[in-house]
Amino acid sequence: MSTTVVSRYEVLSRMIQARGIAFPAPSCRQGNQTKHVSKKTKPIKDQLFVVWCIESPPSDDLLQRRGRLWEGLVPRDSNRLSRGAISLDASFLCSVDVGGRKAGMNRCKGPGQGAEEQQQQQQEEEEVTGMVCQEVDLRDGQMKEVTVGDQKVLLVRTLGQYSAVGSQCSHYNAPLVKGVLVGDRVRCPFHGACFNVRTGDIEEYPGLDCLPSYKVKVEDGKVYVSIHKNSLKLTKRVKEMCTREPDIQHTTLLIGGGPASLVCAETLRQNCYQGRIVIVTKDTLPPFDKPKLSKALDLDSSSILLRPSDFYQQHGVEVWTRKEVVSVDPAEKSVKLSDGSLQRYDQLLISTGCRARPLDCPGWDLHGVKLLQTHEDANEIHHSALGQKAVVIGASFIGMEVASYLSNTAASVAVVGPSRYPYERSLGPQIGRMIMQMLEEKNVKFYMTDFVDEIKGENGKVKGVLLKSGIVLEADVVIAGIGVIPNSDFLTGSQLEVDSRKAVIVDKFMRTNIPDIFSAGDVTSFPLTIRGDQRVNVGHWQMSQAQGRVAALNMLKKPTKCESVPFFWTVLLGKSIRYTGYGEGYTEILFKGKVEERKFLAFYIKDEVVVAAASLMFDPAVARVAELMATGQVISKAQAQ
């Protein structure tokens, strides 16, 4: 009997005296590490070997979850071999090449108890198991961070059962043990991402990835957690996805390269959509972490990519950068690009976001006047302001984050705003005053209740900013952060409904008024559940991701409503303010803690109920409020007090 050496990344089904019968390829190849599976037949003497070559090797963890590789298995009846019902007898020897050396395999046991025991023993040898606590240490609804090997694990007890998942949020690695546990879901204390504590699956954004989940065993009053050795260093898990099947003639076109498009594409692949997916973006980069731009202007582009380039190739997602859609023709189901080309679609997602509103005063076009929209913009602002005089126009979240960053790099920073304090309308005067004081301590000068009359220049370059009050500010660079405009101009003539601000109108399923056209993200006007389906436009990163997922599921005819609670954060001088809900129209603010001590929780009240909450150094209070809102609970003013 001949033997064959196969690589550890090949799945070999050995057919003796058969005629080319092979294990069929899965209709939906899963696992984020499987790029492409191809079939090769290789006759050896009187035997025929059929090899499935996995060109991008799956992780050992993935292989373990899929079941053991079979190497050189002989079917009892090759003529009856079929998908999902394979009867095998592995009663021969085979050799495996591991790390370049040949290693003989023991004779495999046939089906039955012996094989199961062998598999269990092998699995135990590949795991690290630790006794992490006594069974009585945790009560229902409690969680604890424990260590197995060198890996930190979140241990949770709910309804009398223990479960264990990764301990760090997959977004920015926040410790989940400091978050909020409600039922089977834990919410991150920093930015509100939610994970199922039994499966590790992500259930609310921001972030893209799930948590690894681990085996838990309770025995003799002790709790044990087991982790596969190959998973000891893993802190996140990419959800299993399929890839494109070239024979499927169906195209989903996603306009815009932001978080909504990316999550939409991933959700489609996670649900075994095998048609063509194309993301079209004006940006020079594939989808990137845009909230970081205003917080750290000098970031390298590679450090902000949400996915590496090979991820898109692996899952059959085309990303067209530096391309812009200029019109949509719903009747023909096609879009026209700026280069004149046409692209047909079967389903369309409009997720073009918003652009920074430009200044409209004299001098707006001088060299040195900047808007922050792209990675290149951020880098230009950083370099042009180094050791120079910077003026930030607008006391918005973007403007204030830029001023905070430049306070460490520019020679001087001045902020011009129309209200008495930054964020006065959104967060209230008390918090605005505190933030202003924080930046003044870093020598940032504020010129509030004032407006720009003209940007003065010399030889085409910025030299100063003239205010309505008559004050002239010296300036080498001017950054405008005065609001945004929805990117919907290209929809003119398409019959898609937009509101008075030109935001695309959608329902709770992210459907527009035209069949097969969906919209998600900052460009939309949508019904917000926690405000009785009031139509709103919310420019939050987390909400864009949630809407991208909902759009994808409804494209797949899986009816799903967008029920997410808005959650966002801003970072100033290393301090992070968290915010959840929708506070527009609030009439009163209740505080816990003291704003002047820079440690507080604020409740925004409208009609005697809490409509939003903000905090500084008060975690996980805002995450808890978000989770209460997500479960449909109404927090009264009396409860907040």
Disulfide bonds with the S-S distance in Angstrom:
Cys28-Cys272 2.39
